[in-house]
Amino acid sequence: MKTLPIQGIPAPQVFEDLESLRSNDVDWRNGRVFSLAYYAGPEASAVAEDAYRRFSGENALSTDAFPSLRIMQSDVLSMVGPWLGADTDSAGFMTSGGTESILMVVKAARDQFVASGGVTQPNIVLPTSAHAAFEKACHYFGVESRRCAVGSDWRADVAVMEPVIDSNTILLVASAPQYPQGVIDDVPGIASLAMKHGVNCHVDACMGGVTLAYLERLGHGIPPWNLKVPGVTSISVDLHKYGYTSKGASVVMYRNKQLRSHQGFVTDNWLGGMYASSGVLGTKSGGAIASAWAVLCHLGDDGYTQLTDRARRATVQLAEHISDHDHLVLRGYPDSTLLSFGAVDPSALNVFAVADELRTRGWYVDRQSPPDSLHCTVSAVHRSTIDAFISDLDSSIKKVLDSRMSGNVGTYGNLE
Ligand SMILES: *Cc1c(COP(=O)(O)O)cnc(C)c1O
């Protein structure tokens, strides 16, 4: 067990120790990791890190003391707005990530519907594919989660959702795309259902918010997915994913200020005076905000167009390899840059053993179930590693088939 050094250690030694601590971490900057980290190259990464460092000690709890952070947040919202289909009525906040954006949307809907009377035991209606963060939000805020089976194409089934809605429903959820199989839900269908029942509709575009905007510009046919769809009341996009900025940056955008007004929290019920905050956190580093601002400015439309094109090409290459594979089944053709796949015959091929084999070859993929599947979040960096990955995937499968190995599902995230 480490104890605090009695005498401080000189910085060079501290950094040497820090570097040695990460010797067993996954190698994401070299495109060997299909989860958790996103890399747009050394230059964008240096911009992100330098901007973070410059503002890491500034506190976004008070934009009165740090007007720079107020300006940066408002710039980030206006730069990102067009991706999300925002107009002059739209209003949003930056948050620390997709989870906080989703927590705040559920909390805002709860406060809105409880305040307007009628709703006493709020529930949300969402497909089984919607992110685990909605479950967390329900657990934290005393809201019931009503999960609805997805269709055979893994998309939300609007016909299954409708009968579950009742007078205590506050919110419907659609994802663009959903994380597990990477397909886009029927956003217009779910949003019009929400309008019909007078409830809110959130689009979780935490993954797709950047990519889908640029795939559209690149001429890929993308079904309607953002605030331009009537009935959508809010949308989220994670800048620390396909925005390629430092961790700790997401945007939640509401159709109007009225909807957004339920997100904040204000109290004077203590001895410290008036206290107001827009999200879960109190003190909040300016680092992630400055980093997002800097990376958006540095990459620009042309940068994101190229990064999206590279990520999509790598995704298509992998998807086609899996579709043609004798032993693998692609769960759904990827609508953006996420995909998952399983074994044609799960009794003959254990995909988690394949993931173990890939790990020994230096690759990291996500494991998920049900059904037992491997999941890849493909980003720009994979354009140059996808050939090597495909070849190691095949050799891993061969090894597992030959030796009939078994493996474990593992967990997504952990409690340590
Ligand atoms: C990543 C993700 C989230 C959660 O975001 P965090 O940044 O991990 O908190 C929510 N929804 C989807 C679709 C995601 O991919």
The ligand as a Tripos MOL2 file, in Angstrom:
@<TRIPOS>MOLECULE
LIG
   15    15     1     0     0
SMALL
NO_CHARGES

@<TRIPOS>ATOM
      1 C1        -20.8920    6.6370  -24.5560 C.3       1 LIG1
      2 C2        -22.3790    6.6760  -24.6290 C.ar      1 LIG1
      3 C3        -23.1340    7.1880  -23.5730 C.ar      1 LIG1
      4 C4        -22.5200    7.5560  -22.2380 C.3       1 LIG1
      5 O1        -21.5250    8.4980  -22.3520 O.3       1 LIG1
      6 P1        -20.2740    8.6340  -21.3530 P.3       1 LIG1
      7 O2        -19.4990    9.7070  -22.0160 O.co2     1 LIG1
      8 O3        -19.5860    7.3010  -21.3000 O.co2     1 LIG1
      9 O4        -20.7760    9.0340  -20.0230 O.co2     1 LIG1
     10 C5        -24.4990    7.3100  -23.7580 C.ar      1 LIG1
     11 N1        -25.0830    6.9000  -24.9000 N.ar      1 LIG1
     12 C6        -24.3840    6.3700  -25.9190 C.ar      1 LIG1
     13 C7        -25.1000    5.9600  -27.1750 C.3       1 LIG1
     14 C8        -23.0220    6.2370  -25.8090 C.ar      1 LIG1
     15 O5        -22.3250    5.7000  -26.8120 O.3       1 LIG1
@<TRIPOS>BOND
     1     1     2 1
     2     2     3 ar
     3     2    14 ar
     4     3     4 1
     5     3    10 ar
     6     4     5 1
     7     5     6 1
     8     6     7 2
     9     6     8 1
    10     6     9 1
    11    10    11 ar
    12    11    12 ar
    13    12    13 1
    14    12    14 ar
    15    14    15 1
@<TRIPOS>SUBSTRUCTURE
     1 LIG1         1 GROUP 0 **** ****
